[in-house]
Amino acid sequence: MVYAILFLPLLGSILAGLFNKQIGDKTSQILTSTFIVIGACLSILILLRTIEHAEVLQYPIFDFVNSGSLKLHWSIYVDSLTAVMLVVVNSVSALVHIYSIGYMSHDPHKPRFFAYLSLFTFAMLSLITADNFLQMFFGWEGVGVASYLLIGFWFHKESANNASIKAFIVNRVGDFGLLIAMFLIFSTFGTLNFHDVFIHAAEFSKKTIHIFGEEFNLITVICLFLFMGAMGKSAQIILHTWLPDAMEGPTPVSALIHAATMVTAGVFLVVRCSPLFEYSKDALNVVAFVGATTAIFAATIAIVQTDIKRIIAYSTCSQLGYMFFAAGMGAYNVAIFHLFTHAFFKALLFLGAGSVIHGFHDEQDINHMGGVWKKLPFTYVLMIIGTLALTGFPLFAGFYSKDAIIESAFFSKSFFSGYAFVIGILTAFITAIYSWRLIYKTFHGKYNNTHMDISKVHESGLVMLIPLILLSLGAVFSGYLFHNIYLGEESTKFWGTSIFFLEKMKEQEVPEWLTILTPTLVISSIPISYYLFLGNNNVVKTIVDMNKPVHNFLVKKWYFDELYEYLFVNNAKRIGVFFWQKGDVGTIDAYGPDGISNSVKKIAGQASKFQSGYLYHYAFVILIGVALIVTVLMIL
Amino acid sequence: MNFPILSLITFLPIVGVIAILLAGGTDDQKNKFSKNVAILISIIDFILSLIVWIKFDSLNKGFQFVENANWITNFVSYKVGVDGISLFLVLLTTFIGPICIFGAINTIDKKIKEYLIAILFMQTFMIGVFLALNLFLFFLFFEGGLIPMFLIIGIWGGERRVYASLKFFLYTFLGSIFMLIAIISIYWNMNTLDIPTLLSSKIPEHLQYYMWFGFFISLAVKLPMFPFHTWLPDAHVEAPTTGSVILAAILLKISGYGFIRFSLGLFPIASEYFANFVFVLSVCAIIYASLVALMQKDMKKLIAYSSVAHMGYVTIGIFSFTKQGVDGAMFQMISHGFVSSALFLCVGVLYDRIHSRLINDYSGVVHFMPKFSLVFLLSSLANVGLPGTSGFIGEFLTLIGSFKVNYIVTMFATSGVILSAAYSLWLCKRVIFGNFSIKQDSNVKILDLDKTETLILFSLMVLILYVGIYPNSILSTISTSVDQSILGFAKNIPSTLITK
């Protein structure tokens, strides 16, 4: 059963990718989708079984690397954490596959698209089912490549190609950290198997390491490098720049990869390595700080963006920040819970946005939409459900997980708990504002599109709406249904060995004002946002006019792209040219082979002048020679 | 004495050459005959080397299938044998052989007969280098290989072929002189040139340094290491496609082999002494060559610089003296043999159709050549070192092996993974993606891969993926020999990094 979950997507990908001529467009779409749907059903079975009695299953496949003390296998490892991830990955992937049948119906390269989607699913599954760092890295890079291929799917678009390369290279910067972390782990523990590393973590918790003469705690250094990898993949501040650009890819891709699954791999990594992170308070503090900062940073940008997909992308970035700071507080189960609920409502929002874009014939700017809620009734309702879930409206999925995160910050004794708590609440409010801004600008107000008539806006077909409806069920109920299992009293039993807590989390009574505060802010944001973006446009205009520099700063996304372009891209190119022209051509060749051959020629040329053929030249040389010899003899 | 299968593998190509030379008939008949002979011979050679692999005992610590015959009395014996390290390099050579011959038949249009003779000669010399168990014999093959390569570049090369071939020849020849001196001094001091005997005896310490350096210069030029690398881009650019393939896939591997066999085996003390020096040069190679590769305008030059960077990992791995490091170096060499061959063949495919190697002359090739684009992309990703492809295992093992020994060097070397992604993917973006536009004279329809090209390239792709996913297929066979090569360093190298 587990083998089927892992290998059906791969099979589907190969069939659709290499044999699409033989089996045809239709079959390859249906085949890949069916395979993933089977996988999704099996994953749900596994999760239910794990909820009943937590157990760790391990299925070996074959030897991977065997080099001295480095012995690794390909295998499938399923514990509670993996079981939760399996459901997230497979169910969202299945729905995205089905949705894409409708969304991509006009594209000439359908089989290729489905092959990539299935390939991605395979890589993601091998990431979450790994039992050692190297196999996880295989999946980690595999999803990176699939993401690269899918962002650049419309390969005739220059911007899509640039975005895909950017995504891959920024991720590689993170991978650099992950690789160093693996090297450190191997030189410390002598193995890369999760189990062997984690059971020995305590022994090494006091060890230090000398880097450039300074002493550092070993586990802290390992964790920080691991987190560098996580920052790349999960688009945390500094390494976040690729995620908004990744929206160049088709919308189903954004929903699957850049919202629900791949970008959460970093959170998964931190939680998976909780046995290491627990021994390093410093590393956890860094995680919390970066997470909280990203949460608010991305939210401030989301509020001024006008591209519907980019708004949701920054929102994803911000929600990932939430997950990280939960993990940084040591509340790993809360982080995974938010990952779980977020997958449903964010995928719903993206696919809903896709439906809007589809309805508007590829218009993405929310300033060119508006007033179409009657034309897109289903999409409208579903988007509202997604927004309610995202903002944490009471009883919707996000309500349970986001409140749990804020509470975890409230109770935590971590160094940054106060910072995270304030930011958590503030960001929840900003999130609500920009989410409703999106809804109002897209569906309400005046119709603002000059390119096409409102009558041409059309609702999507059933094949696109059904996945949306299923996701909306997740967005409504996933919080209510699972919060007891993931967070409640039973949770310790459920998570078993998959999450490690150094200190037991105590159940504490949440003060009343806190249980009311966030929901109040969230609910009040609905009329506030209405007033700002629909009721009275002048207010926003005045604010923007008064704070032009701030507004520009936000619209330009805090100038990260410009900074990186200037610092890294240009300099790398400049140094490349310098090394090539001044190094290879100008120095090594000029003084090496070319220089030597030139000087040989020159010397030979000079030497040949001696043989002039004139008698008096020779006589002169002989005379000088004799004179010299005589002089030397006389002196001696 | 058993059946001399190793000698057969080595000299079978020469038999082919003789057959081609003796053939009669018209020119067309001669060409046809020589093509058939070359294909047949190279395939038989490959099968024979597969037999050696099957019969190879991976637990045996010494050399196997040894053949020994007196040649120049009391001085040089003809002695060949194989161990885990040479086995895969021989297999790589005999595998690349048929690929080059198929490729040459497909693309070379002038003097095909002579070209095939050069390739066959090349094959004999390269196999001989890896199998020779006598330093004199080794040097003979080592130098012999220069001549056919010189001719391949000089006769069938591009516009600046004379410059490139001379640069190649003189550069490597100059390097070899130092090795020759070292070999002569070994003979005068040890009274033997027999490699197994030398491996088990100890060369006096004070001599090791000079001899190590003699070998080093020669091998460093051939690898090539920074700053002796400038001949490589020129040679690659001017060489015909299949010449580049031989150069990248096999010729460069001689140095890696030499480092493991001689530097580590014969001069362990000196190797340890100079290890940091080699590390620094290797890291320079990785970063410097990657940055230069980034800015290249000619595809072949780009791949040539990327080869220099990839060879940097090989030397880092070897001079870490750890099991993972040397395993990784071996793996990296084999992997680079596949990947660089595939990339050069890809450039050749484009050149045959459009007659340009300049990146700017291409865009959106995928619109007309989807199959080709798949191969090109996959090879580039293998070049980047994507897990699941052979390129990753080599890089990963060399780095994990060297990290314990010198973490600073390893961290710098690891930054190469970012740069390799940059230059490889940027190349892909500019050549195969984007809108279709190609500078060309006429509106000839651009055809996708033909049958031969598909066969060659897809077999390379299968191998790249196979050894990437199941690296143990190689690692388990080389394990014992690699253990032997680092035996002299068995005392645990103290880790500088982690303190109690």
Interface residues (C-beta under 8 A of the other chain):
Chain A: F62 D63 F64 V65 N66 S67 G68 S69 L70 W74 L134 F137 F138 W140 E141 G142 V145 Y148 G152 F155 H156 E158 N161 N162 S164 I165 F168 I169 R172 V173 D175 F176 L179 I180 M182 F183 L184 F186 S187 T188 K207 T208 I209 H210 I211 F212 E215 L218 A572 K573 I575 G576 V577 F579 W580 G583 D584 I588 D589 G592 P593 S597
Chain B: K167 L170 Y171 P227 T230 W231 P233 Y288 L291 V292 A293 L294 M295 Q296 T322 K323 Q324 D327 G328 G364 V366 H367 L381 L386 P387 G388 F392 I393 F396 L397 L399 I400 F403 K404 Y407 I408 T410 M411 T414 S415 V417 I418 L419 A421 A422 L425 W426 K429 I432 F433 G434 N435 I469 Y470 P471 N472 L475 S476 S479 S495 T496 L497 I498 T499 K500
